[in-house]
Amino acid sequence: MNEQNYKSPLHKMVCTTSTDFWNDSCSIEELNYAIDNGAVGATSNPVIVGAVLKKEMQLWKGRIAQIIEELPTATEDDITWKLIEEISVKGAELLKPTFDRENGKKGRLSIQTDPKYYRNSELIVKQAVHFNSLAPNMIVKIPVTKAGVEAIEEATYRGVSINATICFTVPQALAVAEAVERGLKRREREGKDTSRMGPVCTIMVGRLDDWLKVVANRDNIITNPGYLEWAGVAVMKKAYRIYKERGYQFRLLSAAFRNHMHWSEFIGGEVVVSITQQWQKRFNASDIDIIPRMDTPVDPKIIEVLSNKFVDFRKAYEEEGMKIDEFDEYGPTRRTLRQFISGYHDLARVIRDFMIPNPDVKQK
C-alpha cells in the first residue's frame, strides 16, 4: 500500500505492523471514526457508558423510557444493566463484519461485569456467561482480583472470550495467562471448540503511572519525573516478552493512556492498544514515526531507579512481585475498583431520574 493510501498514522500502524487498536469507548459516533481508521474492537465499562449517555443522550432517551415501560417491576439496577447491554450490543453490530472476516479473533465489543462482584467468582461467571449470549462477538471484562482469576478460568472453560481488566502488573498478567490456558485446555480435553475465541489481557499502563505519582507525593519520594512516565511501559514490555517466550495463546492489550509512549512504544508488537477518541485524534495529527518499538527495552537505569524507590513498582515489574492473594490490596486495584463502582452508581442515578423524576424540578 502506498503512503498516500493510509488514512492516518493509526491506519498505517494496523496496515504495516502486527499491532491492532480498539476504540476505548462504545460510543457509536466515536466507534465509526475509529473503524474508519482501522480499529478492530471497542470497549465499555460503567464510566464509559455514562460518558456515552452524556454525549449521545438523544439516541437513548426514548429507548430508556421504553425499557422502563416494558419492565414495570424492574429495579433501577435492572434498567441500568439492560441499558448497558443494549448500548454494548449496538456497538457490537458495527464490529460484526470484522469479527466475521477475522474468524472471531478480532471484531469484538468488550462489556464489563459488575465491578461490585470483584470478590465473588460465581456471580462474575454467571454474568459473563449471560453477556456472552448477547451477541456472537462479545468479549467480557473480568477484574484481575483473587476471585476474578478463578472466574477467568471458569468463564474461559465455558466458552467466554475474556478481557482481563483492572490489571496493572506482570504478576497479574501471568496469573491471567495461566488461568486462560487452564480454561482452554479443559475445553479442548472435552472436545469443545476454541478456534473462534479471542481472549485478551489488559494492562492499564497509565493507571500504574498515576499510582506511582500518588505514592511519590504521599511519601515525599523525589525522582526524575520523566521516569514515572515509563513505569507502565516497562511492565507492558516485560509481560509481552514473557508471553512470547511461553507461547501463550492470546494477546496483551494496553489501556489508560496518559502520554504518546502508551501507544508509540508498543507499535510492532502482537498486541492491542485501546485508545480514546481524544488520543486517537492526537496521534493521527502527530508526526510520530510508525516504526516498531515493542522490542526496544526501557532504559535499565529507569528500571533500577523505579525499583529502588518504589516498592509498588517492584510488585508490578517482578514476576514474583505479588501473589494472587495480594491482588485485591494493590493500590491501583483499589483505586480503579472504587472509580468503576462509583461510575456505576452515577449511571444508576441517571436511570433513577428517568424512573422517579425529581418533583421539586419542573419537568420539560
N, C-alpha and C positions, 0 to 999 in steps of 0.2 A: 504494500500500500504506500503510495507517495505521501510526502509530508503534508501536502495541501489537502489530502483526504481526511486528515484527522480533525475531528470537530473541536478538540480541546486537549490539554495535557492529560486529563484523566482518560479520555478516549484513546489517546496514544498509548498510555500505560497498558490498558487492557488488550490493545491490539498487538503490542510488541513484547509483552512480558507475561509471566505466569501469575501476575498479581491481579486480583479482581477487586471491585469495590461495590459496596452496598450503600443505599441511601439510609442515613441514620434517622429515619422518620417514616411513618406510614401515611403522611400527607399525600393526597392524590396529586396535587399541583407539583409538589416537590419531587415525587416519585417519577412523574412524567419527564421532568427535566433530567433527573438522574439517569433514567433508562436511555434517554436520547444521547447521553454522554457515555454510555457503556455499562451502567450499573446492572448487576445480575442478582440483586437481592435487596431486602429492606427490613427494617426492624421497628418494634414498638415496645413500649412499656407504659405504666400509668402516667409518668411525667410527659412522655411523648404524646400520648393520646390526649391529655389535657391541652397541650400546645396545639395539636391539630384542631381541636374544637374551637379554640380561640381564633385560629386562622381561618377555619372553614365551617364556622357555625351555620352559615347559610345553607350548606349542603346537608346538615344533620339535624337542624332544629325541628323540621317537620317529622323526621323519622323518629326522633326521641319521643315526641308526643304520641306517635303511632304505637311505639313499643309499650309506653305506659298504658295506653288504652287496650292493647292486645293482651296484656298481662295484668289483669285487675287486682290480683292478690300478691303480685311480686313486691319484694322489698327494694329499697334503693340500691342495695348491693346486687340484687338480681338484674335490675335495669342497667346498672353500670357495667356489669360483665357482659350483658347482652350487647351493649353498645360497643365495648372493646372488641368483641368478637366480630361484629358486623364491619367495623372500620378495618379490622385486620383482613377479613375476607375480601373486602373491596380492593385493598392493596394487593392481595394475593392474585386477584384476577388479572391485574396488569402484568404480573410476573409469570403467569402461566405459560405463555409462548416460550419463554426462556427455559422454564422447567421442562417442558416437553422436548425442546431441542437438545438440552443437556442431560436427558435421561435421569432427571431427579437430582443431579449433583449440584445444580445451580438453579436460580429462579425461585427461591423460597422467601416467604414472609415470616419474620420472627414475631411470635406472640409470647408474652411473659406470664408465667404462672404467678399466682397471688403472692406478693413478697411477704405477706403475713404468715405464709406456710413454711417459712425457711427452716423451722425445727421439726417438721412433720413430713417424712418421706412418703407416707401413704397418701396424704392429701395432695402432695405435689404430683405423684404419679397419676392419681385419679384425674386431676385436672389436665395433666399433659396428654393423657390418652384421649380425653374429650376434645381438647384443642386440635389434636392430630386428625380428628374426624371432620373438622370444619371445612377443609379444602385439601386436595391432594398435595399441595405444595406448601404446607405449613411446616415451620421448624419451631420448636418450643424451647423457650428460655427457662433454664433451671439454675438457681443460685448455687455457687460452689461453697456451700456450708457443709457441716458434717452430714446432716440429713440429705442435703442436696446431692452429695456424691453417691449415696445409696440410691437415691431416686434416679440419677442419671443412668446407672447400670440397669435398673429395672425398666425404666421407660425405653431405653435402647433395646432391650430384650423384647419389649412389646411392639417394636417396630416404629417407635417415635424417633424422628431425627431431632437431636437436641442441640441447643445453642447454650453452652455453659456460660453463665453470666455472673456478675458480682465476683469477678476473678481478677487478681492483680499480680500474681506471683508465680514463680516457677513451680513450687510445690503444689499449688492448686492446679496448674495446667497439667502436671504429671498425674495427679490424682484423677483428673477428668479423663485423661487419655487411657489410664488403666481401667477405669470404670466403663468407658465406652467399649474398649476392647473386650472386656468380660461379657458385656451385653451382646455384642455382635457374635462372639464365639458361641454363646448359649443359643442364639437364634440359628446359627449355622449348624450346630450339632443336631438340632431338631429339624433340619431341612427347610428352614424358613428363609425367605429371600432377604438379602441385604443389599442387592445391587443398586437399588434406587434410593438408598438412604444417603443423606448428606449432612452429617453432624459437623459442628464447628465448636471450637473453644475460644471464647472471647477473653482477651486480656485488656482491661480498662487502663491503658497505659497512662493517660493523663491524670487519672484519679490517684495513681501511686505518686506521681509528681506532686499533686496537690497535697497529699498527706505528708510527704516529707517536708514540704514548706510549712505546714501547720506545726509539725514537730520542731522544726528549726526555730520558729517563733516562740513556741511554747517553752522549749527547753534552752533557749538562748544559745543555739548552735550556730557558729559562724562558718560558712564555707563559700566557695565561689558560687554565686547564684546561678551561673550558667551550667554548673554541674547538675543542679537539681532538675534541669530540663531533660537530662539523659537517663534518669532512673528507669522510667517505663520502657524506653527504647532498649536499654540493656537487658531488662527482663524478657522482653519480647524476642530479642535476638537469641538469647540463651535458650529459651524454651523452644524456639524454632530449630536450633541446631540439634537439641536433644530429640525432638520429634523426628527429624530426618534420620538421625543415627539409629533410632529404634524402629523406624519404619511404621509409625502409627498410621492408621488408615483414614485420617481426616485432617482438617486444616485448622490453623490458628486464625483468629480474627482480631485486629486491633480496633479499639474504640476509645471514646472520650478524648478527643483531640484538643490539645492546648497550644500546639505550635506545628510548623510545617514538617518537622522531623518525624512526627507521628504518622506521616504519610511518606515523605521522601526517603526516610531511612529503611522503609520496608519494601520499596519498589524492587521487583525482581524475584521476591520470594513467592513460593506457592502458598500464599496467604490471601486473606480478605482484609481490606481496610473499610471500616464503616464510617462514613463521613456525613456530617450535617450539610445542608444546602449552603449555609454560610461559608463553611470551609471549602466546599466544592467550588463555589464561585471565586473564592480567594485563590485556590490552587489553579483554576482554569485561567485566571488572569495573571498568573505568575510567570516568571522566566526560569523556574527551576527545571534543570535538565532531567529528562526522563531516562535515567540510567540506573542499572541495578546497583543497589547499595545494601541489600539484605545481608550479604555475606561479609560486609566490611565491619570488623569488630569495633566496638566502642573503645575509646582510648583507655588502656589499662589504668592510667593514672586516675581517671574519673571513677572507675570501679573501686580502686583502692581507697580513695578519699571517702566516697559514699559508704563503703563497707566499714571503714574505721570510725566514722562519725555517727552513723545511723544504724542502730540495731534492727530497725524495721526494714531497712534496705537489705541487710543480710538475710532476714527472714524471707524476703521476696526473691532474692537472687540465688541463694544457695539451694541446691537440690533438697537438702535435708533441713532447710531453714525453718520449716514448720511441719508438725504432724497434723493429720486431718482433724483431730480433736481441738486444735488451736485455731482453725479457720474462722470460727464464729467470733472469736475475740479480737481478731486483727482489726486495727484502726480503720482502714479503708472499707472493710466489710461492714462494720457497724455504721459508719457514716453513710454508706450507699444504701444499706437497708433502711435506715431512718428516712433518707430522702425519698426512696421509692414508696415506702409505706405512707409517708406524708403526701406524696404526689397522688397516690390512690385516693386518700381521703379528700384531697382538693377536688379531684374529679367527681367523687361521690357527692360533694356539696353542690356541684353544678347540676347534677341529676336531681338532687333534693329540691333545688329551686324550681325545677320543672314540675315535680310531683306535688310540692307544697309551696306554692308561691307566697312570698312574704306579704302578709295582709297590711303591713304598715307602709308598703310602697305601692303607688298607683301602677297597675299593670297596663302595659302598652297594648 
